[in-house]
Structures are given as C-alpha cells and as structure tokens.
Amino acid sequence: MSSTATQSKSQAHAVSSKGMLIGGQWVDSASGARITVENPAKRTPVAEVPRANAADVDRAVAAAAKAQVDWRKVPARERGKVLLKIAEALQARAEDIARTISLETGNALRTQARGEANLTADIFRYFGGLGGELKGETIPLGENVLSYTRREPLGVVGAVIPWNAPVMLGALKIAPALCAGNTMVMKAAEDAPLGVLLMAEICQEFLPPGVLNVLTGYGEECGGALINHPGIAKLSFTGSTEVGKIVMRAAAERIVPVSLELGGKSPSIVYPDADEDWAVDGIIAAMRFTRQSQSCTAGSRLFLHEDIFDSFLGKLEKKTTALKIGDPLDEKTDIGTIINNKQFTKVCKYVDEGLKRTDAKLVFGGLPPKSGPLSEGYFAIPTVFADRSNDWRLAREEIFGPVLVAIRWSDEAEAIRMANDSHYGLAAYVWTHDIGRGLRAAHAVESGWVQVNQGLGQVPGMSYGGFKQSGIGREFSLEGMLDSFTQRKNVTVNLTV
C-alpha cells in the first residue's frame, strides 16, 4: 500500500455557488447564514453554501406547489423529452461534475467520480424514455361500463440525499419524480452539496421555475422542516437506517407515502471452487474499496470456506495493498478519502476495537498514519480482520469505511444462516463456478439485490432496494418510478346514460 499521497498535477478545481434554487431563482437563505464546504483530502474550505431553515423550506414548498399545477398537465412524453435534453447537457458537463464530486467527497476522480457523473446522465436518459409507460389499464365490466385506471402524480416530493454519491443519488429521485409529473424540493447533504447544485443548475436550463428546488442545510434545521412540512405529498430518503426511522415516523404522522433506501451490512459468500483472481477482484469491487467503502452495498462481511481461507486472504492482501491511496484529483489515485472528520474518527474507532480484540486477527491494514502526506486528509487504510464470529460489532454494524471482516465457514447452511443473521438486507454476493449452487444461495439470502460472480454497481433498469431494515420501495427502474412517484386512480363510467 502506498503510504504517501501524491500532489495532483492538475490545478485545483474552481467551485462557485449561486446559492439555493427556489422557484427558478438562485437565492441565499432567509437568515443569511452559510455553511462551509470542506475538501476532505486537504481539510481546507472550498466553498460556502446557504444554511437553510424552516422559512426557506416554506418558500421552496410553495414554489413547488405552484409549479406542480401546470407541470402535471404537461404530457408525460413531453416531460420525458425534457429529461432527455437534461441528460445530454449533463453528459456534456460530465468532467466538471466529476471534478466537483471528487473535490467535495474525496472520491477518486478516475475510479469513482467520473463513473458517477456518467451514470447521472444515464439515469436521466433512462427515465426520460419512460414517459410513455405512465399508463393505466381497462377493466372489462361489460359493454355498458367503461372502467379504467390512471397513473397520477402525487404532488410535491420532499427528497433528502446523503453525501457518499450525491449527484447520482439526487438524479435517482429527480428524474423519475419529474417524469411522473411531480415537482420536488430536495435537501442536499451539507458535506457535499456542490455537485448537486451544479446538476440543478443544468436541470434549470430546461425546466419551468419551481419544478425542481434544491436546498442546502443541516438535517435538523432544514431536513427536519422538510420531512414534517404539511405541503409535502411524498417523502423519498436515502441515508442511514437511524435517520430513515425518523423520516418514516414523520410520514406516519401525516399518512404520506415514503420510500427509504437505507443501510447495509452485505455478505459475500465464497465457495471453495472460487479461490481465483477473478473472485478476489470481485470481492475488492463488492467491498467498494476504491470508494473508501462508503457505500450501503459494500460487501463488508466476507464468508470464506475454510479450505481456501488463508489462500484467498493472501491474494486479497496482495491485490488490495497494491491500490494507490492519495489525492482524489490525481489520475493515478485508486482510493480517496473519508468524507469528514466525524466519519473518519468513527472508522478509526472501529479499527482500534478490532486491533484490541483477542479473537480477531489483523490480516492487513490498520490505523491510518499520523504523519506524512496521508495525515493531511481523512485517508483511511483498507483493513481486513479474520475471525470465526459473526456476532461482534465489526461484523454487525455498518461502518461505512474500508473495514472488512472475514469469517470461516465449512457448512453451507451455516454460512447462509450467518449471512441472514442481520437486521440489514440490502445487497449480497455469491462466488462459485457452480451456477446451480450459486443461484440456490442467491435465492436463500435475505437481500433485495444479490449478485452472483460479480461485484458491480447498479445500472438503470434494475429493481434496486432493500429487505428488512435496509429500506422500503425500489429505485433505478420503471416499477420504482411507478410505485414510488405515482398513485393509481380508478374511473368508472356508465355508458347507458
């Protein structure tokens, strides 16, 4: 593992913020208060954004409600065409978006941020093509009765997104909600609002005022006001399970629909016939090491068959420690930084606990250096512990950092039991040459998204979402748009009158 971070050869990316987007205008917060956005690789400020509160939420919801009256009347295919135009504009600005993402999140430009920028354009492109699918059915009640269903928008959607893949996750809410005829008020994460504001700026070139509104602020002051606002007809949240419960309680108070994409502690089950480089590469990808494992789908519980346990971990160490940690804007960097000091400290505490556990063996990694270039930012070191237990904290809690626990197994039923022994159920991974066995395991694992012999990310068209406390609802797909952002109305007509 490289112990030094090289300086980026490119110039620092210039960032500017026009403020928040409310009613088609770029405005400051009502209070005039600001939030400083930090570059986590340097621990230096890069921009300031407005610090919104309840008054700003009121303004944004009012603007969205006003715009929704006409936006819902725009034919669905025409709304889709608008999204297609946005997609091409986003693609043309993909490098600007990618560099902004890298600067504010610490995600490496080459391995992560460019992929996120391109996927963002693809999300708008995908949902832009689905306008014609917002259709209903007819019910055969006889020759004298016409009975049919309609897909209608819900109204103003309140959306809250996290910082780990902010632009892509923002697009996953904006594109389907707007295609379905809703308008939106979105709260960007205070740690990573700049890429979302840039996306909103591009969207606003094509949208009527008020259709999309983006606020920047803290969770309690802005997010809390948004999820509890009486003018919000639908809540869509991506983030931690803890906050997801708060959002769900707010929705219950007003009986409004809610979609939740929450945390995970995803298992990878490796069978003895998969002690090969392709599976090791897949584990590295599934663990999202090049994203600092700041992903709810990170395969952070590695169930390795005892026959290949040591051999597989040896290959994993060789490949993982060859990845370069450093300046996220450097083209040579594989792994960037943790988002902020709070999360960095949390990850370090988990690592320290693992180091002190007598039953656990440190395979590689450990605490980050306290001197040298890596100490200048929130750089964490990919770390793997070996243990026989699925019951200790590091194997049960979502760390949201590059800490993996490898657990031995010999009995397949026991491996699947341990994989399912979690209150999470978002993603899972199975590795074997025996496809029949792999599919049986995939069907037995209690997760909303299971991959066999690959550890890739989501793509538009997948029905993505979690089981258990990993969430409610689906994203990335046609059914996700229909279920999350429309309501079904039945109309029945007596034809004899």
C-alpha positions, 0 to 999 in steps of 0.5 A: 500500500502506498503510504504517501499521497501524491500532489495532483498535477492538475490545478485545483478545481474552481467551485462557485455557488449561486446559492439555493434554487427556489422557484427558478431563482438562485437565492441565499437563505432567509437568515443569511447564514452559510455553511462551509464546504470542506475538501476532505483530502486537504481539510481546507474550505472550498466553498460556502453554501446557504444554511437553510431553515424552516422559512426557506423550506416554506418558500421552496414548498410553495414554489413547488406547489405552484409549479406542480399545477401546470407541470402535471398537465404537461404530457408525460412524453413531453416531460420525458423529452425534457429529461432527455435534453437534461441528460445530454447537457449533463453528459456534456458537463460530465468532467466538471461534475466529476471534478466537483464530486471528487473535490467535495467527497474525496472520491477518486476522480478516475475510479469513482467520480467520473463513473458517477457523473456518467451514470447521472446522465444515464439515469436521466436518459433512462427515465426520460424514455419512460414517459410513455409507460405512465399508463393505466389499464381497462377493466372489462365490466361489460359493454355498458361500463367503461372502467379504467385506471390512471397513473397520477402524480402525487404532488410535491416530493420532499427528497433528502440525499446523503453525501457518499454519491450525491449527484447520482443519488439526487438524479435517482429521485429527480428524474423519475419524480419529474417524469411522473409529473411531480415537482420536488424540493430536495435537501442536499447533504451539507458535506457535499452539496456542490455537485448537486447544485451544479446538476440543478443548475443544468436541470434549470436550463430546461425546466419551468421555475419551481419544478425542481428546488434544491436546498442546502442545510443541516438535517435538523434545521432544514431536513427536519422542516422538510420531512414534517412540512404539511405541503409535502405529498411524498417523502423519498430518503436515502441515508442511514437506517437511524435517520430513515426511522425518523423520516418514516415516523414523520410520514406516519404522522401525516399518512404520506407515502415514503420510500427509504433506501437505507443501510447495509451490512452485505455478505459475500459468500465464497465457495471453495471452487472460487479461490481465483483472481477473478473472485478476489477482484470481485470481492475488492469491487463488492467491498467498494474499496476504491470508494473508501467503502462508503457505500450501503452495498459494500460487501463488508462481511466476507464468508470464506470456506475454510479450505481456501481461507488463508489462500484467498486472504493472501491474494486479497492482501496482495491485490488490495495493498497494491491500490494507490491511496492519495489525492482524489484529483490525481489520475493515478489515485485508486482510493480517496478519502473519508468524507469528514472528520466525524466519519473518519474518527468513527472508522478509526474507532472501529479499527482500534476495537478490532486491533484490541480484540483477542479473537480477531486477527489483523490480516492487513491494514490498520490505523491510518498514519499520523504523519506524512502526506496521508495525515493531511486528509481523512485517508483511511487504510483498507483493513481486513480482520479474520475471525470465526464470529459473526456476532461482534460489532465489526461484523454487525454494524455498518461502518461505512469505511474500508473495514472488512471482516472475514469469517470461516465457514465449512457448512453451507447452511451455516454460512447462509444462516450467518449471512441472514443473521442481520437486521440489514438486507440490502445487497449480497454476493455469491462466488462459485463456478457452480451456477446451480449452487450459486443461484440456490444461495442467491435465492436463500439470502435475505437481500433485495439485490444479490449478485452472483460472480460479480461485484458491480454497481447498479445500472438503470433498469434494475429493481434496486432496494432493500429487505428488512431494515435496509429500506422500503420501495425500489429505485433505478427502474420503471416499477420504482418510478411507478410505485414510488412517484405515482398513485393509481386512480380508478374511473368508472363510467356508465355508458347507458346514460 
